[in-house]
């Protein structure tokens, strides 16, 4: 039989540590399930045949997130948006998001790929400013929201840190539309004339390390409990099976 006579200060110090560690472990298990859902969605939708834009819009576009879509239309190069602080192979630059007017008139945002900072001005990459009707394949991505601690978008300066599809589409002349406002397309790796933008920037190999994080926090909690009981045993405040530590 275990009998414990808790000491105040060790209890006040150790209890929050154990509770916090267990909470973080459980949160990591929830994150693991969430990440597995994303990875399953990527595998399923990447394996599926590309959809047309019409087929995508018949249902919920986000059910086909990370799936491929084929469409055609005309780029609105004069309404480009720039995503700051992007790198490619250790080179600093940005990503270009260009509205495309599809054949049916719908405005769809295309994240065309990475460009170096010194080629932000369109005239410095004129070969890649594809004129007229284009056909492309893109990967469905959901409209992004501001992450905690991330900088705010600055639409007035065309300085963006996340893709705010509804606002960008309004600025490009698109009408509000719940489905079109829910997603944008990442261009595939098909090379552009002049070499930029560099498409194919979608990250599909997302790591799922949450199980090892959860185990780490469970072990921290277990170690805290062990230290707590060992301290009480050393101080004669813990009795196990009628036995207590014999003081020298």
Secondary structure, DSSP 8 states (H G I E B T S, - for coil): -EEE---HHHHHHHHHHHHHHHHHHHHHHHHHHHHHHHHHHHHHHHHS--EEHHHHHHS-GGGGTT-EEEEEEEE-GGG-EEEEEEEETTEEEEEEEEEEEETTS-EEEEEEEEEEGGG-SGGGGGGGS--SEEEEEEEEEE-----TT----BGGGTBBSS--HHHHHHHTT----TTGGGEEEEE-S---GGG-SB-----------HHHHHHHHHHHHHHHHHHHHHHHHHTT-EEETTEE----
